[in-house]
Amino acid sequence: MSLNVTQPEINLREKFVENKQRLGIKGKEILESDTVEEARNTFSAGRKNIVINGGFDIWQRGTVFDVYIGYSADRWYSWNNAKIERTLTDDDRLVSKYAMKVTKDNAFATSPYSVNTHIERFRNFIDDDFTLSYWIRSNKRTSSGTPIMYVSSNAGSVGNTTISVGRIDAKELFATPEWVKKTVSFHIPDYTVAEIDEDAFLNLYITPSLDTSSHALQENDWIELADVQLERGTNATEFERRSVGSELALCERYFQKSYDYDVDPGSISNNGMLIEFGSGTGRNNSTLTTGAVFKRPMLTAPTIRLYSSVSGAVGVIWNSSDKVSTALYIGKNKFGRITINGGSTSSHAAFHYTATAELA
């Protein structure tokens, strides 16, 4: 004898939604999501911060740069001469310990300046929503209402496309020397893959006050930035704090050095130097066989700068004295040799190096 029991189908999603128990801040939205993307956008789970070194923990090149154009904090480039330095946030509302402070130089007192970071593979970001959040403070109020943030890319045949991420009233932005958090969401349009170069990248600018009026940033005016985060979706979530080791590993795809982490390139230091002892057989006479294996593969074959371990001078290595030298056979994982102009076979050769493979 058998017994068959039938009952109407039950929609579990509807039952959960009808449940009178408290679902939490985002529980109902998650249950009502129709796709994985909608659920993800609800609370931005996972390794969410697309910006590398948005917490300004990593400064392999140094922590103070006077009247400077170039890279300072890892992955961050400054335009127009300004003093760049690492500072402390000193505010419990911020996740990160450090900030980047940019102080305007007199020679460019009425010119706009900016800091920017490049993000690989523009193709990964097309036709999607993003939210940019950051903390900022400044010593000066300004009435400028121009855009202070935008995203652009060298997107192949699309050209240098500027993708606006909104306008923020700079008067509000610089109204107080206290830290203030700013958030803006935007959409990156869809492009066909054929339009976009394989190597195209996102270029994220932070450009305060583009006007040249009396309210613009002048000599010795400054801004500080901290907790810069770019994430998928339309919600600004708490800044993702990665370990220093993880952040350093991400940065080393673009810049590495033989010096200890806390030693600036060009310093006089034996720690970490590469050395080959004189052999008396001509090994150091013109070509030094010692190269270097990188800590991890780099984005592209990097530009190598050599430093004397004795004087700290760049473009030379120590071989009884500082001698002009050049790295050869450079790949993504190592460089194979070094040439020495007028090398001495009776003296050891010692050097440090930096390897740079930043996005253009």
C-alpha positions as CSV (number, residue, x, y, z in Angstrom):
1,M,0.0,0.0,0.0
2,S,1.4,3.4,-0.9
3,L,0.4,6.9,0.2
4,N,0.9,10.0,-2.0
5,V,0.8,13.4,-0.5
6,T,0.7,16.5,-2.7
7,Q,0.7,20.2,-1.9
8,P,1.0,23.4,-3.8
9,E,4.5,24.7,-4.7
10,I,6.0,27.2,-2.2
11,N,8.0,30.2,-3.3
12,L,10.6,30.4,-0.6
13,R,11.8,33.8,-1.6
14,E,8.3,35.2,-1.1
15,K,8.0,33.4,2.2
16,F,11.2,34.9,3.5
17,V,10.1,38.4,2.4
18,E,6.8,37.9,4.2
19,N,8.5,36.7,7.3
20,K,7.9,39.1,10.1
21,Q,11.4,38.6,11.6
22,R,13.8,41.4,11.3
23,L,16.0,40.9,8.2
24,G,18.6,43.5,9.0
25,I,19.7,46.7,7.2
26,K,20.1,45.0,3.8
27,G,18.5,41.6,4.2
28,K,15.2,42.4,2.4
29,E,17.1,44.0,-0.6
30,I,19.4,40.9,-0.9
31,L,16.4,38.5,-0.8
32,E,14.6,40.5,-3.5
33,S,17.7,40.6,-5.8
34,D,17.1,39.0,-9.1
35,T,20.8,38.6,-10.1
36,V,24.2,38.1,-8.5
37,E,25.2,41.6,-9.6
38,E,22.2,43.2,-7.8
39,A,23.0,41.3,-4.6
40,R,26.7,42.4,-4.8
41,N,25.8,46.0,-5.4
42,T,23.7,45.9,-2.2
43,F,26.6,45.6,0.1
44,S,29.7,45.5,-2.1
45,A,31.2,42.3,-0.8
46,G,34.6,40.8,-1.6
47,R,37.9,42.5,-2.3
48,K,36.2,45.7,-3.3
49,N,38.7,48.5,-3.5
50,I,40.0,48.8,-7.1
51,V,42.5,51.5,-6.2
52,I,45.9,50.2,-5.1
53,N,47.4,52.1,-2.1
54,G,44.3,54.2,-1.6
55,G,45.2,54.2,2.1
56,F,48.7,55.6,1.4
57,D,50.5,53.0,3.4
58,I,53.2,52.3,0.8
59,W,55.9,54.9,0.0
60,Q,58.8,52.9,-1.5
61,R,60.4,56.0,-3.2
62,G,60.4,58.1,0.0
63,T,58.0,60.0,2.2
64,V,58.8,63.7,1.5
65,F,59.2,65.2,-2.0
66,D,60.0,68.9,-2.4
67,V,58.9,70.8,-5.5
68,Y,58.1,67.6,-7.3
69,I,56.6,66.1,-10.4
70,G,56.4,62.3,-10.6
71,Y,55.5,59.3,-8.4
72,S,55.5,59.8,-4.7
73,A,53.3,57.4,-2.7
74,D,53.3,54.1,-4.7
75,R,50.8,54.2,-7.6
76,W,50.2,58.0,-7.2
77,Y,51.6,60.6,-9.6
78,S,51.6,64.4,-9.0
79,W,51.3,67.0,-11.8
80,N,52.8,70.5,-11.5
81,N,55.4,71.3,-8.9
82,A,54.2,70.7,-5.4
83,K,55.5,69.4,-2.1
84,I,54.2,65.9,-1.5
85,E,54.6,64.2,1.9
86,R,53.1,61.4,4.0
87,T,51.2,62.7,7.1
88,L,49.1,61.1,9.8
89,T,45.3,61.2,9.6
90,D,44.8,61.6,13.4
91,D,41.0,61.0,13.1
92,D,39.2,57.9,14.4
93,R,36.6,58.2,11.7
94,L,39.2,57.3,9.0
95,V,40.4,53.7,8.6
96,S,43.9,54.5,7.4
97,K,46.8,55.8,9.5
98,Y,48.4,57.8,6.7
99,A,47.3,60.5,4.2
100,M,48.9,62.3,1.3
101,K,49.5,66.0,1.7
102,V,50.0,68.2,-1.3
103,T,51.3,71.7,-0.8
104,K,51.3,74.2,-3.7
105,D,54.6,75.7,-4.8
106,N,55.0,79.4,-5.6
107,A,56.1,78.8,-9.2
108,F,52.7,77.2,-9.9
109,A,50.6,79.2,-7.5
110,T,47.9,80.0,-10.1
111,S,48.1,76.8,-12.1
112,P,45.9,73.8,-11.5
113,Y,47.5,70.7,-10.0
114,S,46.4,67.2,-9.5
115,V,47.4,63.8,-8.3
116,N,46.3,60.7,-10.2
117,T,46.5,56.9,-10.2
118,H,46.3,54.5,-13.2
119,I,44.2,51.3,-13.0
120,E,44.9,48.4,-15.4
121,R,42.6,47.0,-18.0
122,F,39.9,49.4,-19.0
123,R,38.0,46.5,-20.6
124,N,37.1,45.2,-17.2
125,F,35.2,48.4,-16.3
126,I,33.0,49.1,-19.3
127,D,29.2,49.2,-18.9
128,D,29.1,49.1,-15.1
129,D,28.4,51.3,-12.1
130,F,31.1,52.5,-9.8
131,T,31.3,54.6,-6.6
132,L,34.3,56.7,-5.6
133,S,34.8,57.8,-2.0
134,Y,37.6,59.6,-0.3
135,W,38.3,61.8,2.7
136,I,39.8,65.2,2.2
137,R,40.7,68.4,4.1
138,S,42.4,71.7,3.2
139,N,43.6,74.9,4.8
140,K,41.5,77.1,2.5
141,R,38.0,77.9,1.4
142,T,37.5,78.3,-2.3
143,S,34.5,79.3,-4.4
144,S,35.5,77.2,-7.4
145,G,32.6,75.0,-8.6
146,T,34.5,73.1,-11.3
147,P,34.7,69.3,-11.4
148,I,37.4,68.0,-9.1
149,M,37.3,64.3,-10.0
150,Y,36.9,62.5,-13.2
151,V,38.0,59.2,-14.8
152,S,39.6,59.0,-18.2
153,S,41.2,56.3,-20.2
154,N,43.5,55.8,-23.2
155,A,40.8,53.6,-24.7
156,G,42.2,52.7,-28.0
157,S,40.3,54.1,-31.0
158,V,37.9,55.7,-28.5
159,G,40.8,58.1,-27.8
160,N,41.4,59.9,-24.5
161,T,37.8,59.6,-23.4
162,T,36.8,61.7,-20.4
163,I,34.1,60.0,-18.3
164,S,32.7,62.6,-15.9
165,V,32.0,61.3,-12.3
166,G,30.1,64.4,-11.2
167,R,30.6,67.9,-9.9
168,I,31.3,68.7,-6.2
169,D,31.0,72.2,-4.9
170,A,34.6,73.2,-4.0
171,K,33.3,75.8,-1.5
172,E,31.7,72.9,0.4
173,L,34.8,70.8,-0.2
174,F,37.3,73.3,1.4
175,A,35.0,74.9,4.0
176,T,36.9,73.4,6.9
177,P,40.3,72.1,7.8
178,E,38.6,69.1,9.4
179,W,38.3,65.8,7.5
180,V,35.2,65.4,5.4
181,K,34.1,62.4,3.4
182,K,33.0,62.8,-0.2
183,T,31.2,60.2,-2.4
184,V,30.1,60.2,-6.0
185,S,28.7,57.4,-8.1
186,F,29.0,57.2,-11.9
187,H,28.5,54.9,-14.9
188,I,31.2,53.9,-17.3
189,P,29.6,53.6,-20.8
190,D,29.7,50.5,-22.9
191,Y,32.3,50.2,-25.7
192,T,32.8,47.4,-28.1
193,V,35.9,45.3,-27.3
194,A,37.3,46.2,-30.8
195,E,37.4,49.9,-29.8
196,I,39.5,49.3,-26.8
197,D,43.3,48.6,-26.8
198,E,44.3,45.6,-24.7
199,D,46.6,47.9,-22.7
200,A,44.1,50.7,-22.1
201,F,43.8,51.8,-18.5
202,L,41.6,54.0,-16.3
203,N,43.2,57.3,-15.2
204,L,41.7,58.6,-11.9
205,Y,42.5,62.3,-11.2
206,I,41.9,64.3,-8.1
207,T,42.1,67.9,-9.1
208,P,41.2,70.6,-6.6
209,S,40.2,74.1,-7.7
210,L,40.8,74.6,-11.4
211,D,40.2,78.4,-11.3
212,T,42.8,81.1,-10.9
213,S,40.8,83.6,-9.0
214,S,41.6,84.9,-5.6
215,H,39.8,81.9,-4.1
216,A,42.1,79.4,-5.9
217,L,44.8,77.5,-4.0
218,Q,47.9,79.7,-3.8
219,E,51.4,79.3,-2.5
220,N,51.7,77.1,0.6
221,D,48.0,76.2,0.4
222,W,47.5,72.5,0.9
223,I,45.1,69.6,0.7
224,E,45.3,66.1,2.3
225,L,43.7,62.9,0.9
226,A,43.0,59.6,2.6
227,D,41.0,56.4,2.3
228,V,40.5,56.7,-1.5
229,Q,38.3,53.9,-2.6
230,L,36.8,53.0,-6.0
231,E,34.3,50.1,-5.9
232,R,31.7,48.5,-8.1
233,G,28.1,49.3,-7.5
234,T,26.3,52.4,-6.3
235,N,27.0,52.2,-2.6
236,A,30.0,53.7,-0.8
237,T,31.0,51.2,1.9
238,E,33.7,51.4,4.6
239,F,37.2,51.7,3.3
240,E,38.8,48.3,2.7
241,R,41.9,48.0,4.8
242,R,44.3,45.5,3.3
243,S,47.4,44.3,5.2
244,V,50.7,46.2,4.5
245,G,52.1,43.0,3.0
246,S,49.2,42.6,0.6
247,E,49.3,46.2,-0.4
248,L,53.1,46.2,-1.0
249,A,52.8,43.0,-3.1
250,L,50.2,44.8,-5.3
251,C,52.5,47.8,-5.7
252,E,55.5,45.8,-6.6
253,R,53.9,44.8,-9.9
254,Y,54.8,48.4,-10.9
255,F,57.8,49.3,-8.8
256,Q,60.4,47.4,-6.9
257,K,63.8,48.1,-5.3
258,S,66.7,46.2,-3.8
259,Y,66.8,48.5,-0.8
260,D,65.0,47.6,2.4
261,Y,61.4,48.7,2.4
262,D,62.1,51.7,4.7
263,V,65.3,52.9,2.9
264,D,64.9,55.4,0.1
265,P,66.5,54.8,-3.3
266,G,69.9,56.6,-3.5
267,S,70.7,56.0,0.2
268,I,74.1,54.7,1.2
269,S,73.3,51.2,2.4
270,N,74.9,47.7,2.2
271,N,71.7,46.0,3.3
272,G,70.2,44.2,0.3
273,M,72.9,45.3,-2.1
274,L,74.0,42.9,-4.9
275,I,77.6,42.1,-5.1
276,E,80.1,40.1,-7.3
277,F,83.6,39.7,-6.1
278,G,86.6,40.3,-8.4
279,S,87.9,37.1,-10.1
280,G,91.1,38.3,-11.7
281,T,89.9,36.8,-15.0
282,G,88.1,39.8,-16.5
283,R,84.7,39.1,-15.2
284,N,84.3,42.7,-14.0
285,N,86.3,44.2,-16.9
286,S,83.3,45.0,-19.1
287,T,80.3,42.8,-18.2
288,L,79.2,41.8,-14.7
289,T,77.4,38.5,-14.8
290,T,75.3,39.2,-11.8
291,G,71.8,40.4,-12.6
292,A,68.8,40.3,-10.2
293,V,65.6,38.3,-9.9
294,F,62.6,40.4,-9.1
295,K,60.5,39.8,-6.0
296,R,57.5,39.1,-8.3
297,P,56.7,39.4,-12.0
298,M,56.3,43.0,-13.2
299,L,53.7,44.5,-15.5
300,T,56.2,44.9,-18.3
301,A,59.9,44.7,-18.7
302,P,60.9,47.5,-16.3
303,T,63.2,50.5,-16.5
304,I,66.2,49.7,-14.3
305,R,68.1,52.4,-12.4
306,L,71.4,51.4,-10.9
307,Y,72.9,52.9,-7.7
308,S,76.3,52.8,-6.1
309,S,76.1,51.1,-2.7
310,V,79.0,53.3,-1.6
311,S,78.0,56.8,-2.7
312,G,74.3,56.4,-3.5
313,A,74.9,57.9,-7.0
314,V,72.5,56.9,-9.7
315,G,73.6,55.4,-13.1
316,V,76.8,53.9,-11.6
317,I,77.9,50.9,-9.5
318,W,80.8,50.6,-7.2
319,N,83.9,48.8,-8.7
320,S,87.0,50.3,-7.0
321,S,85.2,53.6,-7.6
322,D,81.8,54.6,-9.0
323,K,81.6,53.6,-12.7
324,V,78.9,54.1,-15.3
325,S,76.9,51.0,-15.8
326,T,73.9,49.7,-17.6
327,A,71.5,46.8,-17.0
328,L,71.0,44.4,-19.9
329,Y,68.6,41.5,-20.8
330,I,65.7,43.0,-18.9
331,G,62.5,40.9,-18.7
332,K,59.4,40.9,-16.5
333,N,61.1,38.5,-14.0
334,K,64.7,39.6,-13.9
335,F,67.6,41.4,-15.6
336,G,70.5,39.3,-16.6
337,R,73.7,41.3,-16.8
338,I,75.3,44.7,-16.2
339,T,77.9,46.4,-18.3
340,I,80.7,48.4,-16.5
341,N,82.7,51.1,-18.3
342,G,86.3,50.4,-17.4
343,G,85.6,47.7,-14.9
344,S,88.4,46.5,-12.6
345,T,89.0,42.7,-12.3
346,S,90.6,43.0,-8.9
347,S,87.8,44.8,-7.1
348,H,84.3,43.6,-6.3
349,A,81.3,45.2,-7.9
350,A,78.3,46.3,-5.7
351,F,75.1,48.0,-6.4
352,H,71.4,48.6,-5.7
353,Y,68.6,49.0,-8.2
354,T,65.1,50.2,-8.7
355,A,62.7,48.6,-11.3
356,T,59.8,50.7,-12.7
357,A,57.0,49.4,-14.8
358,E,54.3,52.0,-14.2
359,L,51.4,52.4,-16.6
360,A,52.1,55.4,-18.9
